[in-house]
Amino acid sequence: MLQNVLLGLHIIISIGLIVVVVLQSGKSAGLGTIGGGAENIFGKKKGLDELLNRATAFLAAGFMITSLTLTVLRK
């Protein structure tokens, strides 16, 4: 029973992690200021990028914890 709940949570965290990583802007997005990217100059996307970075870290930690717990329960 506990293993099934953890497996479901693991799948939800996995999907969330994929979505959050896909939504993040790439490292080359910082070069947009050369071409006149106003959102980078005025910092409009900074808050969203920080939120996505924190969400990625939180979901990655949850993914590792559920992975290890499922491995221990399987033995």
Backbone as a ProteinNet text record, in pm:
[ID]
protein_1_A
[PRIMARY]
MLQNVLLGLHIIISIGLIVVVVLQSGKSAGLGTIGGGAENIFGKKKGLDELLNRATAFLAAGFMITSLTLTVLRK
[TERTIARY]
82.1	0	86.5	182.8	272.2	356.6	396.8	477.9	398.8	270	186.4	166.4	149.4	134.1	262.7	375.4	504.5	531.8	490.9	508.8	425.9	302.8	219.3	278.2	327.2	391.8	518.3	592.9	714.6	682.8	577	536.2	493.5	417.9	373.7	493.8	587.9	708.6	790.3	799.2	874.4	816	685.7	619.3	637.5	623.2	643.6	785.3	882.2	1022.3	1048.2	991.7	1006.4	946.8	827.7	760	838.8	887.5	961.4	1091.7	1160.8	1286.5	1261.4	1154.9	1123.4	1085.4	1021.3	979.2	1093.5	1206.1	1317.7	1380.8	1427.7	1498.4	1641.5	1698.5	1834.2	1938.2	2059.1	2168.3	2202	2173.5	2203.9	2102.7	1997.6	1898.3	1956.8	2064.5	2130.6	2192.7	2215.6	2272.6	2168.1	2043.6	1937.4	1953.5	2028.2	2048.7	2133.3	2214.4	2295.7	2203.8	2102.8	2009	1897.2	1897.4	1794.7	1682.7	1709.1	1606.6	1573.5	1466.3	1432.7	1396.2	1340.5	1300.8	1421.5	1536.5	1656.6	1718	1704.6	1759.9	1681	1549.7	1464.8	1431.6	1476	1461.3	1321.1	1244.1	1106.6	1101.7	1197.6	1194.1	1272.2	1339.7	1425.5	1345.8	1230.8	1150	1100.2	1059.7	1011.6	1124.5	1241.8	1355.9	1394.7	1391.1	1422.9	1320.2	1193.4	1087.6	1105.1	1135.7	1155.4	1280.6	1385.2	1505.3	1475.8	1399.9	1364	1273.4	1178.2	1088.6	1167.2	1266.5	1350.5	1427	1483.8	1559.4	1468.1	1349.7	1254.8	1208.5	1172.2	1125.2	1237.5	1359.6	1472.5	1499.3	1490.1	1507.6	1397	1274.4	1163.5	1180.6	1231.7	1256.9	1361.7	1469.3	1573.9	1522.4	1446.1	1394.1	1298.5	1206.3	1111.8	1182.5	1285	1361.2	1430.7	1497.8	1567.9	1470.9	1359.4	1261.3	1200	1167.9	1113	1215.1	1341.5	1446.4	1459.7	1456	1467.1	1344.4	1226.3	1104.8	1096.2	1162.3	1155.3	1232.3	1332.5	1416.8	1345.1
-119.3	0	125.7	131.8	246.9	259.2	143.7	144.6	200.8	170.3	222.6	373.3	422.1	566.4	638.9	583.6	644.1	640.6	533.5	524.2	630.8	650.9	756.2	894.1	918.9	1046.8	1065.2	957.8	961.2	998	943.4	973.7	1119.7	1169.3	1309.9	1404	1372.3	1454.8	1450.3	1334.6	1321.1	1408.8	1405.7	1487.8	1636	1672.2	1811.5	1858.7	1773.5	1808.4	1828.7	1744.3	1759.5	1891.6	1924.2	2047.4	2169.7	2170	2286	2305.7	2198.1	2209.9	2260.9	2214.8	2260.2	2408.4	2456.6	2596.3	2693.6	2644.7	2733.8	2786.6	2910.7	2967.6	2917	2905.7	2855	2955.9	2909.9	2998.2	3100.4	3070.2	3163.8	3277.6	3271.3	3378.1	3508.2	3501.9	3621.9	3703.9	3643.3	3715	3799.8	3790.7	3868.8	4017.9	4060.5	4203.7	4265.4	4184.4	4236.2	4278	4199.7	4229.7	4322.3	4370.3	4463.7	4399	4289.1	4222.5	4302.5	4377.7	4469.4	4396.3	4276.2	4207.1	4168.9	4147.5	4115.9	4240.8	4354.3	4479.2	4524.2	4517.2	4565.7	4458.6	4336.8	4230.8	4175.5	4171.5	4121.5	3970.2	3895.8	3750.4	3695.9	3781.8	3734.6	3662	3714.7	3651.8	3514.4	3501.9	3374.3	3272.2	3314.5	3223.6	3174.9	3263.3	3223.1	3124.2	3148.2	3056.9	2919.3	2917.7	2790	2718.2	2792.4	2729.9	2665.8	2736	2679.9	2558.4	2566.4	2453.2	2332.6	2356.4	2247.5	2181	2261.5	2205.8	2126.2	2179.5	2111.5	1978.8	1982.4	1860.8	1759	1805.1	1712	1642.2	1717.7	1657.3	1555.2	1590.7	1496.6	1371.9	1390.3	1276.9	1182.7	1240.5	1157.3	1083.5	1152.3	1089.8	975.7	999.7	893.2	777.8	807.6	700.5	610.9	674.8	596.7	517.6	580.4	512.3	393.4	409.2	297.3	185.1	220	117.5	39.3	110.5	42.9	-44.7	1.1	-76	-199.6	-197.1	-307.8	-428.9	-408.5	-519.1	-603.3
0	0	0	93.2	101.2	-25.4	-78.7	-200	-317.8	-326.6	-435.1	-422.5	-301.1	-278.6	-315.6	-273.2	-306.8	-457.1	-522	-666.6	-738.7	-693.9	-752.1	-729.8	-609.5	-579.3	-663.4	-682.2	-762.7	-908.3	-961.4	-1099.2	-1110.6	-1013.8	-1015.7	-1007.1	-919.2	-906.2	-1034.3	-1097.1	-1222.3	-1331.5	-1346.2	-1448.1	-1416.4	-1289.5	-1249.8	-1276.9	-1251.5	-1276.2	-1424.6	-1507.2	-1652	-1698.3	-1649.9	-1690.6	-1647.1	-1524.5	-1473.6	-1550	-1582.2	-1656	-1797.4	-1860.1	-1995.9	-1996.9	-1891.7	-1886.1	-1861	-1812	-1781.2	-1909.3	-1900.9	-2015.3	-2014.9	-2133.7	-2146.2	-2101.1	-2085.3	-2042.8	-2150.6	-2276.3	-2383.9	-2390.1	-2309	-2308.3	-2257.5	-2182.3	-2133	-2244.9	-2359	-2472.6	-2544	-2502.2	-2565	-2544.3	-2444.6	-2422.1	-2531.9	-2597.4	-2707.8	-2822.2	-2848.4	-2956.3	-2913.7	-2791.8	-2746.7	-2669.3	-2601.7	-2521.7	-2397	-2399.8	-2291.1	-2162.4	-2171.7	-2048.8	-1965.7	-2027.8	-1951.3	-1890.1	-1956.9	-1904.1	-1782	-1789.9	-1681.5	-1579.1	-1599.5	-1500.1	-1486.7	-1592.2	-1583.8	-1562.1	-1616.4	-1607.7	-1489	-1416.6	-1308.1	-1200	-1161.6	-1058.5	-1099.7	-1226.3	-1276.7	-1282.7	-1326.2	-1331.8	-1192.3	-1094	-956.9	-903.7	-933.5	-890.1	-954.2	-1083.2	-1152.1	-1101	-1066.2	-1009.6	-874.2	-791.9	-660.2	-675.9	-768.9	-792.7	-843.3	-928.4	-978.7	-865.1	-777.5	-664.6	-572	-543.4	-455.6	-516.8	-645.2	-711.1	-728	-753	-764.7	-631.8	-522	-390	-362.4	-396.7	-379.9	-464.5	-586.6	-675.6	-616.5	-562.6	-502.5	-379.8	-296.5	-174.3	-207.3	-301.1	-336.6	-406.7	-487.3	-553.4	-450.9	-355.5	-253.1	-165.4	-131.1	-46.5	-119.2	-246.5	-323.5	-337.7	-349.6	-360.6	-229.9	-119.3	10.8	37.2	0.9	24.7	-65.8	-177.9	-271.7	-222.2	-137.7	-88.6	12.1
[MASK]
+++++++++++++++++++++++++++++++++++++++++++++++++++++++++++++++++++++++++++

